[in-house]
Every structure is written in structure tokens, then in C-alpha cells.
Amino acid sequence: MITLGINAAFHDSAAALVIDGRVIAAAEEERFTRIKHAKRPLPFTAWELPFHAIDFCLARAGVTLAEVDHVAYSYDPSRFLKERHIGDQITLPLSPSAHPAGGWENVWDPLFASYIVNAPRQLASGAPHHLKARFRGVRHDGPYRFHFVSHHLSHQASAFLAAPFSRCAVLTLDGRGEDATTTYGVYRDDTYTPLGEVCMPHSLGMLYERVTSHLGFLHSSDEYKVMALAALGQPRFADALQACVHVGDEGQYTIEPLDLVTLCGAPREKGAPLEARHFDLAASLQSVLEDTVRSLAGWLQQRTGERQLAMAGGVALNCVMNARLRDSGLFDEVWVQPAAGDAGTALGAALWTDARERGAQPEAQSATAPTRLAPRAWRMEDALLGPDFDDDAIGALLAWAKLPVRRLDDVEVETARLLAEGCVIGWFQGRMEFGPRALGARSILASPIDPAMQARLNELKDREDFRPVAPVVPREKLAEWFTPAEANRGESPFMLFIYDVPPEQADRIPAACHADRTARVQTVDAERQPRFHRLLTAFGERTGVPVLINTSFNVRGEPVVCTPKDALDAFFSTPLDALVIGSWLIDKRRLSA
């Protein structure tokens, strides 16, 4: 059985393909179109389907759209519409913004709803001309079955159907779906049971977005910058913020209207200097988020009795909050979907539909009823689900571009030598990562030993100077460099938790430490990523430090590179020293000579 998952309603458009319970491919649309987040989360962009990502997923499996059995779209328009339409009719003024919203939250919502409802027709007839070959032979009604899967159920499924647990509590938090902002569930004995939800307008994700905008950053995009900023401030506004967030019984909470101008002054303009009040507001927000989510997770643990927690939703990309939950003692293990944002709902919708259909579970059922699913056939051990390119294909492109290159006899040893010499290297290897983190397939690598390296990397990528860079370490060396090393089975493969850096080691890797002497650590397993693991080992043998800085291979405002051509564009438009692409090396020092 072949199931295609699609996310397109808001942002981070993506596609995923599942065959008989196993994930074959998953990718974000932005990597192909080179438009960050693929599109902005606006009502009048909901029609844009991730045709390039879909095309890649189908090509990876060697199938066409007509051969797909099920298509799962990660948004349920019926839940959003409710009773706000008459039959199959909605009304929309010619100039919506000139009229009141009426019974809608936003004057553009009727158009948004229409776009979602018409997704099957758009999929059947809207593919770009150069991709049409793989989309021929389908209609809006098939031959596949089209399923609308609610946004938060898609988030939930992306967690519990991917985590390394046979049973777990499930928590998802984001800005919003159709109306839910936070959902709870439990997965055990191949059965998922929803346990409740919090709905708009009460949303921790939307609260974080509001503060992100107030601090002069782009909401639904730059929240991670606010998380980094928090380490530089004091939570002096935390009490005032917390007074607006009320945690009740049964996992419920409410958020009162908040006047940020009265609390901490006028909004910061984009690019304006950062002041102490900005740092303190970020620190206060982070503190309130952590305290609130810990309370919600505590209720969920008591309600389920489970010792493992699986998480998804955009808020679950907050690695500081994740570490607080990990260290709280509420759960023995916490696992976070590496594509926790909206891109991951494409994966969740596909996994859910596949598991339900193989389990012969009827689709029509109560929203609170347990759902019996087919036994799992897959665990998400890595996020390497995107395109890859072999050495012959890479070499042909390099020859066509007339670039002076050298094929490396020992990729890992020679790259380790360059890194030890202080080079900053573009590293392009194997299948591209799914999700926002570069995890050793599309990375920029550097030595953490030079204290100036963090500033150098931020300048290279045109990033704010307060932004930290993350260390990567062999899994078996984690305990030597970071604490608590025993947590979560002694691994952090997706760079979604922070760790403390002991003082004696912080002095050896100063460029990898944030202002509060923490680090967002990635561990590398020798079996899952052998080349990357050998590189770390070779660098450790040469320097005594088996740790590298790993940041995403992109420049400001652009997605992570996908193809060899993308890698060349980024390499030659930045002061990177060298590019190791497959087994090929391009060294700018030799080019200049």
C-alpha cells in the first residue's frame, strides 16, 4: 500500500511517502524552490501544493501519482468550517479586507477554506508543466482515496508512529491547527487514544509568535532566535507574563490578552539595536513557556502513567524547553520528532493513514474514541529522507562547470586535516535531512577550538552575533564532553536538546558554547552515519577534541542546500574555505593560488 502525505495549509510545505508502513522519502518544498518555508502562512497562499517535494517522493519510490493508493492532507477543512457555510456555498466579498469578518476569525478565511477543500482538484490538475509526467492519469476523485487528517492528529502521529517506543504519552504544541493549539494522547498496544486538547485563542505557540514579532523578528519563522536571545537576559517580566497564563485542570490552560508595550516598551524595529529589555523579555517568555509546559506534561504523565513521552508541533523545536522536560524526572525518556514543525505533519498524515488503513480501522469515528492501528514496521532512527547524489553525478557537474577539483583518497582524514588547520568547510554527503536541522548531510563544519570561530561563522552566514552554533560529537564520546550524558538512552541524534558543558571542557571548545555554557548537542552513531562518524574520529585523533561545530549549509534567508548546484552556489557566494561534496574537494586556497 502506497500513501502520500502532504502539508500545505500554512507554511513549511512538505511531502512524505510511506509504503506498507515504511517511510521511503520525505522533503520540504523549500529545498527545491529555494523559497524559505516555501510560503508564508497566509490565507491566500493555501492553494500552493508542494509539487516539487511530491515529485521527489514519487520518483524515489519509482511510482507515479496514479499508482498511489491513499493521499493524506494534514488539515481537516470540515473542522475549520464547522457550521459557517450553507451547503456547498461560502461567500467572499470582492475586497475582503474592506469588510468585517462576520462569523469568521479572519476576513480571508472563506478563501482559505475553499483552497483547502479544493486541494484534491489542485493536486490533480495544478502541477507545473515540467513535473506533469509523474502527475498524469489522476482526477480529483482518484484513482487514490483522498483523506483530510486533522492538523494536530498529524503532529501526534508524526511523534508516536516514529518514536522508538512501543507505548508512550504524546504531547503536541504549536501555534494552531484548525482550532486546536495543544493536544494530548496515549499510544499503547498499537492503539492511539486522544486525551484532550486546548483550542484557540489560547495558544503557547501564538504567545511565542507575538513576542517574536514584538522583538523585531519574523513570526512563524524566527522563534528560534528568541530562544537564543533568552540566555542573555534576566526573566524580570516573567511574573507579569505568567499572570496572563492560567493552567487549569485536565491539561487545560487559558491566556489572557497581553499588552507588551505597557510591559516592556515599544516594539523593536527590524535591525534596530537590541537592548537589555529585549533580552529580558525573551528570557521571561522562555521561563513562562518552560514552567507552563512542565505543568501540562506533569498532568499528562499522571493521566497516562507512561514513562516515555513523544512530542511534535513547532513549539517542540524549543530545545531548551525540551531539555527542561528531559531533566524534570516526569518521564524516563523524551523523544521529539526532528521535523516537529508543520513539515512533519506530511509525514504524520501519511503514517496515520497507512496505519489506519492497514489496520482496517473505519475512518468515520468519534474524535475521542481509541483507534486500532496496524503494527508498526518502522522507527525513525535518522532524518536522512531526502535526495542524494552519487560521486559520478557530482563529478559530472563539477567537470561541466570547469572547476578545478580533486577526488579524495581518504575523505574523512583529509577533511579532518583541513578542519584542524582552521578551515570552514561545506560538507555535502548522502541523503538530505528532513526537518530544519542540518545533521551531517548538508552542513557547514568547523573546529570548536578557536574562540573566534563562532563570530566567524555568524559573519559568514550573515547571522546575528548572539546566535550560538551547535557541537556534534560521536555518541560514545558524549559523556566525556557534555552532561547529562545518560539521558534519553545516551544519544541526541536530532540536535533537539541542550546539554551543560563542564568548565574543563568548555575551555577546550569555546566556540561551541552558548553564553550560559550550554550547547545544543548532536550525537553521531557509527552505524547510521559512518562517514560523518569517521570524520569526527579523525578530527579527534588529530586534535584531541572529537567535537566539531555543525551548522546548516545555507546563507541567511535561504533554505538549506539540496542539490550539488545549490552547494556550489552557496560555496562561491560565501567565504567558505573548502567544499567536500561526496568524494570531491574544492579548495579556495588552491583556486586563489
SULVEN-V728714 format. One record per residue. N is the residue number from 1. OMEGA is omega in degrees with one decimal (NA if undefined). D_LAST is the distance of its C-alpha to the last C-alpha in whole Angstrom. Layout:
n omega d_last
N OMEGA D_LAST
N OMEGA D_LAST
This chain:
n omega d_last
1 -177.2 56
2 -177.9 53
3 177.1 53
4 175.3 50
5 -177.7 50
6 166.6 49
7 179.9 48
8 -170.6 48
9 -176.0 51
10 -178.3 48
11 -177.8 45
12 178.1 42
13 -174.3 43
14 175.3 43
15 177.5 44
16 179.9 45
17 -178.9 47
18 176.3 49
19 179.4 51
20 174.6 54
21 -178.3 53
22 179.9 50
23 -178.8 47
24 -176.5 44
25 173.8 42
26 -178.6 41
27 175.6 39
28 -179.7 39
29 -177.2 39
30 -176.3 36
31 -178.5 34
32 -178.9 34
33 -178.1 35
34 174.1 32
35 -174.4 35
36 -178.1 36
37 179.5 39
38 178.7 39
39 175.0 42
40 -178.4 44
41 -178.0 47
42 -177.3 50
43 -175.4 53
44 170.9 52
45 -174.6 49
46 -179.9 50
47 -172.3 51
48 177.9 47
49 -177.8 47
50 -173.5 44
51 -179.3 44
52 177.8 40
53 176.7 40
54 -179.9 44
55 178.1 42
56 -177.0 40
57 178.8 42
58 -179.8 45
59 -179.7 42
60 179.6 41
61 -179.5 45
62 -179.2 45
63 172.4 48
64 179.4 49
65 -179.5 51
66 179.8 54
67 179.6 54
68 179.7 54
69 -176.8 57
70 171.7 56
71 -176.8 54
72 -179.0 54
73 -167.7 53
74 175.2 53
75 -178.6 55
76 -176.1 59
77 -179.9 60
78 178.2 64
79 178.5 63
80 -177.3 62
81 -175.0 64
82 -178.5 67
83 -172.4 70
84 174.6 68
85 180.0 69
86 -176.2 72
87 178.8 72
88 -176.2 69
89 165.8 69
90 179.4 67
91 -179.7 67
92 177.3 64
93 178.5 64
94 175.4 63
95 -172.5 61
96 -174.5 61
97 177.1 59
98 -176.6 62
99 174.1 65
100 -175.8 66
101 -178.2 64
102 -179.4 68
103 -179.1 68
104 175.5 64
105 -175.9 62
106 -176.7 60
107 -179.5 61
108 -175.2 58
109 176.7 59
110 177.9 61
111 177.7 58
112 -179.1 56
113 179.7 59
114 178.0 59
115 -179.1 56
116 -179.8 56
117 -177.3 59
118 178.6 58
119 177.8 55
120 178.8 56
121 178.4 57
122 178.5 53
123 -176.1 52
124 -171.3 54
125 -171.4 53
126 -176.7 50
127 175.8 47
128 -173.8 44
129 -174.7 45
130 178.6 41
131 -168.3 43
132 -174.5 46
133 -176.4 47
134 -177.2 47
135 -177.4 49
136 172.3 52
137 178.9 55
138 175.2 56
139 179.7 58
140 179.6 59
141 173.6 61
142 19.7 60
143 177.4 60
144 170.9 58
145 -179.2 60
146 -177.7 58
147 168.4 59
148 -179.1 58
149 -175.2 57
150 -172.6 58
151 -176.5 55
152 172.9 55
153 176.4 57
154 175.1 53
155 -177.7 52
156 -178.3 54
157 178.3 54
158 178.7 50
159 -170.9 51
160 176.2 54
161 176.6 53
162 -175.8 49
163 -180.0 50
164 -177.7 51
165 172.3 54
166 175.7 57
167 -176.6 59
168 164.8 58
169 -176.1 59
170 -179.4 57
171 175.1 55
172 179.9 54
173 174.5 53
174 176.3 51
175 176.3 52
176 166.4 54
177 174.0 55
178 171.7 58
179 179.7 60
180 177.4 59
181 -179.0 57
182 178.9 57
183 -179.4 59
184 176.0 60
185 175.6 61
186 179.5 61
187 175.6 60
188 178.7 62
189 179.4 64
190 -179.6 62
191 176.6 64
192 178.9 62
193 175.2 64
194 -174.9 64
195 177.6 65
196 -178.3 65
197 171.2 62
198 -174.5 62
199 175.7 62
200 10.7 61
201 -175.2 61
202 -172.9 60
203 174.7 56
204 177.5 54
205 178.8 51
206 174.8 52
207 179.6 53
208 178.4 49
209 179.9 48
210 179.8 51
211 176.7 49
212 178.2 46
213 -179.4 46
214 -179.2 48
215 173.9 45
216 178.2 43
217 -176.5 41
218 -179.7 42
219 -175.6 45
220 -179.5 44
221 -168.4 41
222 -177.8 40
223 179.5 42
224 176.2 40
225 178.0 39
226 176.7 42
227 178.9 42
228 -179.3 39
229 -174.6 41
230 -177.9 44
231 -176.5 43
232 -175.2 42
233 175.5 46
234 -174.6 50
235 -174.5 52
236 175.8 55
237 -172.5 55
238 -178.1 56
239 179.6 60
240 177.2 60
241 -177.8 58
242 179.4 59
243 178.4 63
244 -177.9 62
245 -175.5 61
246 177.4 64
247 -178.8 64
248 -179.6 67
249 173.2 69
250 176.5 68
251 -178.6 64
252 172.0 65
253 175.1 63
254 177.8 63
255 179.6 61
256 173.3 63
257 -172.8 62
258 178.1 59
259 -176.5 59
260 179.4 55
261 177.6 56
262 -176.9 59
263 -172.0 57
264 174.3 54
265 -175.8 54
266 177.6 52
267 176.3 49
268 174.6 46
269 178.3 44
270 179.1 41
271 179.3 38
272 179.9 40
273 175.8 40
274 -178.6 41
275 -178.9 44
276 -179.1 46
277 177.8 49
278 176.4 46
279 -175.8 45
280 176.7 49
281 177.8 50
282 179.5 47
283 -179.6 48
284 178.1 52
285 -179.1 51
286 179.3 49
287 180.0 52
288 177.6 55
289 -177.6 53
290 -179.1 52
291 -177.3 56
292 -178.2 57
293 176.0 56
294 177.9 57
295 179.6 60
296 179.2 60
297 176.8 58
298 175.8 61
299 -177.7 64
300 179.4 62
301 178.1 62
302 -178.3 66
303 -174.8 67
304 -173.7 65
305 -177.3 65
306 -179.0 62
307 176.2 59
308 179.9 56
309 173.4 55
310 -173.6 52
311 171.9 51
312 -173.3 49
313 -174.4 49
314 179.2 46
315 -179.4 48
316 170.9 47
317 178.2 43
318 -171.0 44
319 176.8 43
320 175.8 45
321 -179.9 48
322 179.5 48
323 177.0 47
324 176.7 50
325 178.8 52
326 -174.2 51
327 -174.6 52
328 -175.1 55
329 178.7 57
330 -178.5 59
331 175.9 57
332 179.7 56
333 174.5 52
334 179.3 51
335 -179.0 49
336 176.0 47
337 -177.1 46
338 171.5 42
339 -172.9 42
340 178.8 45
341 -173.0 45
342 177.0 46
343 -178.0 44
344 178.7 45
345 174.0 49
346 176.9 48
347 -179.2 48
348 179.3 51
349 179.1 53
350 -179.8 52
351 -179.4 53
352 -177.8 56
353 177.2 57
354 -176.4 56
355 179.9 58
356 -178.2 61
357 177.7 61
358 176.7 61
359 178.0 64
360 178.7 66
361 177.4 66
362 -178.0 68
363 -178.6 66
364 -177.9 68
365 177.5 69
366 179.8 70
367 -178.9 67
368 -176.4 68
369 173.2 69
370 178.0 67
371 176.8 65
372 -176.1 65
373 175.5 62
374 176.9 61
375 -178.2 60
376 178.9 56
377 -170.1 54
378 170.8 50
379 -178.7 49
380 -178.6 45
381 174.0 43
382 -178.9 40
383 -174.3 39
384 -172.2 37
385 -176.7 39
386 -178.3 36
387 170.3 34
388 -174.7 32
389 -177.6 29
390 -175.5 29
391 -179.6 26
392 179.8 27
393 178.8 27
394 -179.2 24
395 178.9 22
396 178.4 24
397 -179.3 23
398 177.8 19
399 179.3 20
400 179.8 22
401 178.4 19
402 -179.8 17
403 174.6 14
404 -176.2 12
405 175.5 14
406 175.6 15
407 -173.4 19
408 175.1 20
409 178.7 22
410 -172.5 23
411 -172.9 22
412 -177.4 24
413 -177.6 23
414 175.7 19
415 177.6 20
416 178.5 22
417 179.3 19
418 179.2 17
419 179.0 19
420 177.4 21
421 177.6 17
422 179.2 18
423 169.8 16
424 -166.0 18
425 166.5 18
426 -172.8 20
427 -174.1 22
428 -172.6 24
429 169.0 27
430 -176.1 30
431 179.7 33
432 179.7 32
433 169.7 35
434 -175.3 38
435 -172.3 38
436 -174.9 36
437 167.7 35
438 -171.5 31
439 176.2 32
440 175.2 29
441 178.2 29
442 -170.3 27
443 162.7 26
444 -175.3 23
445 177.9 23
446 176.3 22
447 176.8 24
448 -170.2 27
449 -179.6 27
450 -179.3 25
451 -177.0 28
452 -172.9 26
453 179.5 24
454 179.0 27
455 179.7 26
456 179.9 23
457 178.5 24
458 176.4 26
459 -179.7 24
460 -177.8 22
461 -180.0 25
462 -178.9 26
463 175.7 29
464 -172.6 32
465 178.7 32
466 -174.4 35
467 176.9 33
468 171.8 33
469 -167.5 31
470 175.8 32
471 175.0 32
472 -171.8 32
473 173.2 34
474 -175.9 35
475 -175.2 39
476 178.9 40
477 -174.5 38
478 -174.8 40
479 179.8 43
480 -170.2 41
481 -172.4 39
482 176.7 41
483 0.4 44
484 -173.5 47
485 -175.3 45
486 -175.4 48
487 174.6 49
488 177.6 48
489 176.5 48
490 178.3 46
491 177.3 43
492 -170.2 41
493 -173.0 39
494 174.5 39
495 -174.4 38
496 176.8 41
497 172.9 43
498 177.5 42
499 172.5 42
500 176.9 43
501 179.8 40
502 -175.7 42
503 -177.3 41
504 178.0 40
505 178.1 37
506 178.6 36
507 -179.0 35
508 179.4 33
509 -172.6 31
510 -177.1 32
511 -177.5 29
512 -176.0 31
513 174.9 35
514 -176.8 36
515 -179.6 38
516 178.3 42
517 169.6 40
518 179.1 40
519 176.3 37
520 -165.0 38
521 166.9 37
522 172.6 36
523 -177.5 37
524 179.6 36
525 -176.0 38
526 -178.4 37
527 -176.0 39
528 -179.3 38
529 -173.1 34
530 -178.0 33
531 179.7 30
532 178.6 29
533 178.7 32
534 177.3 30
535 178.3 27
536 178.9 29
537 -179.8 31
538 177.5 27
539 177.5 26
540 178.6 29
541 -177.3 29
542 -172.0 26
543 -172.7 27
544 -179.5 31
545 -178.4 31
546 -176.0 31
547 173.8 30
548 168.4 28
549 179.3 27
550 174.4 28
551 -171.6 28
552 -179.1 28
553 175.8 25
554 173.5 26
555 -173.0 26
556 176.1 29
557 180.0 32
558 176.4 30
559 173.1 31
560 -178.3 30
561 -179.4 27
562 -173.7 29
563 173.7 28
564 177.8 24
565 175.7 24
566 -179.0 25
567 178.6 22
568 178.9 19
569 -179.6 21
570 -178.1 21
571 -175.2 17
572 177.4 16
573 178.9 19
574 177.7 18
575 171.2 16
576 -177.8 16
577 -174.7 13
578 176.2 14
579 173.8 16
580 -172.3 19
581 -168.0 21
582 177.5 24
583 -175.3 22
584 178.9 19
585 167.7 16
586 -175.7 13
587 -177.5 10
588 179.1 8
589 176.8 6
590 179.2 5
591 -179.0 5
592 178.5 4
593 NA 0
